[in-house]
Amino acid sequence: MKAFKLPETDSIEELAGFWDTHDLTDFEDQLEAVTEPVFERKGERVMLLHLGVKEVQAVEEIARSRGLGPAELLREWVGEKLGALRAGDR
């Protein structure tokens, strides 16, 4: 049996192609735990938002009715509100 090596690339496309044709269990001896993000989105940061149970349920219901995930809906609402506030500054 031939021993495979993990690819050394940052290309999402190359990695996706590799994993489409390989099984993770064949590389268990080469894997290591990573505690920090591997890929970072430039120009974005994560913000923690605490909501009540009823608020979360409402957001999830509205998002589902629009075919969105809750985070997508909240990003849209924040963008709309910020846009409106900026327009009021003019």
C-alpha positions in Angstrom: 0.0 0.0 0.0 1.4 3.4 -1.0 1.7 6.0 1.7 0.1 9.3 0.7 1.3 12.7 1.8 -1.0 15.6 2.7 -0.9 18.4 0.1 1.0 21.6 1.1 -1.2 24.3 -0.5 -3.4 27.2 0.6 -5.6 26.7 -2.5 -9.2 25.9 -1.5 -9.8 24.4 -4.9 -6.8 22.1 -4.7 -7.6 21.0 -1.2 -11.3 20.3 -2.2 -10.1 18.3 -5.2 -7.7 16.3 -3.0 -10.3 15.5 -0.4 -12.8 14.5 -3.1 -10.5 11.6 -4.0 -9.0 10.7 -0.6 -10.2 9.5 2.8 -9.2 11.3 6.0 -8.5 8.0 7.8 -5.6 7.3 5.5 -3.8 10.3 7.0 -4.5 9.9 10.7 -0.7 9.7 11.5 -0.1 13.0 9.7 -2.9 15.0 11.4 -2.4 17.5 14.2 -4.9 19.5 16.3 -5.2 23.2 15.4 -6.4 25.6 18.1 -6.4 28.8 16.0 -8.3 29.7 12.8 -6.6 28.4 9.7 -8.4 30.6 7.2 -9.3 34.2 8.1 -11.7 36.4 6.2 -10.1 39.7 5.4 -12.0 42.7 6.5 -14.3 40.7 8.8 -14.4 40.2 12.5 -16.6 38.0 14.7 -18.9 39.7 17.2 -20.7 37.8 20.0 -24.4 38.8 20.4 -26.6 37.7 23.3 -30.3 37.5 22.5 -33.2 36.2 24.5 -34.9 32.9 23.6 -37.9 34.6 22.0 -35.7 36.9 20.0 -33.6 33.9 18.7 -36.8 32.0 17.8 -38.1 35.1 15.9 -34.9 35.6 14.0 -34.7 31.9 13.1 -38.4 31.9 11.9 -38.0 35.0 9.8 -34.7 33.8 8.4 -36.2 30.4 7.5 -39.2 32.1 5.8 -36.7 34.1 3.6 -34.5 31.1 2.9 -31.6 32.5 4.9 -29.6 31.4 7.8 -30.0 33.4 11.0 -26.5 34.9 10.8 -27.2 36.0 7.2 -30.4 37.7 8.2 -28.7 39.6 11.1 -25.9 40.7 8.9 -28.4 42.0 6.4 -30.3 43.9 9.1 -27.1 45.4 10.5 -26.1 46.5 7.1 -29.4 48.1 6.4 -29.4 50.0 9.7 -25.9 51.2 9.2 -26.7 52.3 5.7 -29.7 54.3 6.9 -27.7 55.9 9.7 -24.9 56.9 7.3 -27.5 58.3 4.9 -28.9 60.4 7.7 -25.4 61.9 8.3 -25.5 63.6 4.9 
